[in-house]
């Protein structure tokens, strides 16, 4: 948040135009149309845990 305020302050100081966009991240929560099978890599497995 601090970085965004800093960039906006510089843009204001230099009299630059700033545009706002709304980007949806539908792919993060979207439903898949086909089945996907996933297997955990052995290097990420911890013995005794699922």
C-alpha positions as a Markdown table, in Angstrom:
| # | Residue | x | y | z |
|---|---|---|---|---|
| 1 | Unk | 0.0 | 0.0 | 0.0 |
| 2 | Unk | 2.9 | 2.3 | 0.8 |
| 3 | Unk | 4.4 | 1.8 | -2.7 |
| 4 | Unk | 1.1 | 2.6 | -4.4 |
| 5 | Unk | 0.8 | 5.8 | -2.4 |
| 6 | Unk | 4.4 | 6.7 | -3.3 |
| 7 | Unk | 3.8 | 6.1 | -7.0 |
| 8 | Unk | 0.6 | 8.2 | -6.9 |
| 9 | Unk | 2.4 | 11.0 | -5.1 |
| 10 | Unk | 5.1 | 11.1 | -7.8 |
| 11 | Unk | 2.5 | 11.0 | -10.6 |
| 12 | Unk | 0.7 | 13.9 | -8.9 |
| 13 | Unk | 3.9 | 15.8 | -8.5 |
| 14 | Unk | 4.9 | 15.3 | -12.2 |
| 15 | Unk | 1.3 | 16.1 | -13.3 |
| 16 | Unk | 0.9 | 12.7 | -14.9 |
| 17 | Unk | -2.4 | 11.1 | -15.8 |
| 18 | Unk | -3.3 | 8.0 | -13.8 |
| 19 | Unk | -5.8 | 5.4 | -15.0 |
| 20 | Unk | -7.6 | 2.8 | -12.9 |
| 21 | Unk | -8.6 | -0.6 | -14.1 |
| 22 | Unk | -10.6 | -3.4 | -12.5 |
| 23 | Unk | -9.0 | -6.8 | -13.3 |
| 24 | Unk | -11.0 | -9.9 | -12.4 |
| 25 | Unk | -9.2 | -13.0 | -11.3 |
| 26 | Unk | -11.9 | -15.4 | -12.4 |
| 27 | Unk | -9.3 | -18.2 | -13.1 |
| 28 | Unk | -8.6 | -18.4 | -9.4 |
| 29 | Unk | -12.1 | -19.4 | -8.4 |
| 30 | Unk | -13.6 | -20.5 | -11.6 |
| 31 | Unk | -15.1 | -24.0 | -12.1 |
| 32 | Unk | -13.3 | -26.4 | -14.4 |
| 33 | Unk | -15.2 | -28.1 | -17.2 |
| 34 | Unk | -13.2 | -31.3 | -17.1 |
| 35 | Unk | -11.7 | -33.5 | -14.4 |
| 36 | Unk | -8.1 | -32.7 | -13.3 |
| 37 | Unk | -6.0 | -35.4 | -11.6 |
| 38 | Unk | -3.1 | -34.1 | -9.4 |
| 39 | Unk | -0.4 | -36.1 | -7.7 |
| 40 | Unk | 1.8 | -34.6 | -5.0 |
| 41 | Unk | 5.5 | -34.6 | -5.8 |
| 42 | Unk | 7.6 | -36.9 | -3.5 |
| 43 | Unk | 9.9 | -34.0 | -2.5 |
| 44 | Unk | 6.9 | -32.2 | -0.9 |
| 45 | Unk | 5.7 | -35.1 | 1.1 |
| 46 | Unk | 6.3 | -35.2 | 4.9 |
| 47 | Unk | 6.4 | -38.6 | 6.5 |
| 48 | Unk | 3.4 | -39.2 | 8.8 |
| 49 | Unk | 1.2 | -36.5 | 7.3 |
| 50 | Unk | -1.3 | -36.6 | 4.5 |
